[in-house]
């Protein structure tokens, strides 16, 4: 999906919501556990209920890998299901990959071709040759970790480097490898005091923003500091807050309600 | 595999060789392409030919993921095959994973339980909660990126931070989270001038050292700076130099010869 198409989807739905499909087999409602593929059945119901409010889905690859071959089958099925039924959805593989050039090329093939994702999250620790294989593919995106939403972001990202933080230097360097058309950054919602500054430094890049909801970030604060009028410029991710809004028969309905509520909060920014 | 067991395997085989199973479907010899599972058939032949000289195998997960569900099936099969036939082998999932705590727990389950690896390579960019879920499992290891062998290591790892490099600070911090019994570091062979210094700072940690051979590192130089007498303390990885030593009918024999040759070069250090 190109930048132009993504912005069109955002404007049409008046939403920058991304739903994180961190689907944990042990948290799937009891009545779905008898299905052939409970992970797929759960995801399908969540997607059908939330798609009217959602511009992106972000399966967290760890949750599928943890189930081995069966997990990869479920992942493949949900990607195909979304592609077939909701063609205007932006698909993110939340994989945090990062390896040397010849290996990075394989990961790019895995997520852009074997699985038909629009984008994949990447860790920049190994530098340029670990990122560039994901750039320059028409309609495909690298989403590189900038400043993450977890406590551990202090350990490496926030180290000082000359008169900056490591993450600031990293984001500046990484920005030079791609463009606003094939490169986004992960910027955690829990670093509220840094968001405005990061937006100022990167006025046109899309940010994928996790950490709203379960992790503590406030949606209004985040949008007021990062939203780009007429473009959106952000994808606000919520995972557990939506997909586990209820763990009963009404889980999908509850997820839909919660997605709708969040999109309602975004209305003032459009 | 515990530290004691790993050291015993090293002493018995007089080898610190790790063979990287970066198995690329397009580079598998023509006569294997008709097999049901060419990736497994190739790996099996390589393992059978090199096991007498090898203490560790390191499948590069990207090469399996790139083939989707079928790739994960091949990976599962080769792990089970090695476990069954070569019980004294140390198994490394070269995955470079790194994500927030609840996700890291899933990756730990994926590689330590769903697949029966002894260890997994990890990227430290997201900090403590991305690493600790892999620590403290009896006989299982986190292998954290320190200074990597690729050109891109300059972009983040070699940035200055106060009076150190980022990778130095990161390795020191990470070392505080685990012990020499559950934590190793990846240290690239191509950074020859830094190896002695890194060993001095971490006198008892195992280092997984890629970059010998195809990437240009010299085995003798590397061992003279990092080998620990009586323990080994290093796993020297070679991937392409061994598994693609020949791309003809004799590929397995050629791989065995090349592994044997490398182990011969290690003899002087035991």
Interface residues (C-beta under 8 A of the other chain):
Chain A: X22 X24 X60 X62 X63 X65 X66 X67 X68 X69 X72 X73 X76 X94 X96 X97 X98 X99 X100 X101 X102 X103 X104 X106 X107 X109 X110 X114 X115 X123 X124 X125 X126 X127 X128 X129 X130 X131 X145 X148 X149 X150 X151 X152 X153 X154 X155 X156 X157 X159 X160 X161 X162 X166 X169 X170 X173
Chain B: X22 X24 X60 X62 X63 X65 X66 X67 X68 X69 X72 X73 X76 X94 X96 X97 X98 X99 X100 X101 X102 X103 X104 X106 X107 X109 X110 X114 X115 X123 X124 X125 X126 X127 X128 X129 X130 X131 X145 X148 X149 X150 X151 X152 X153 X154 X155 X156 X157 X159 X160 X161 X162 X166 X169 X170 X173
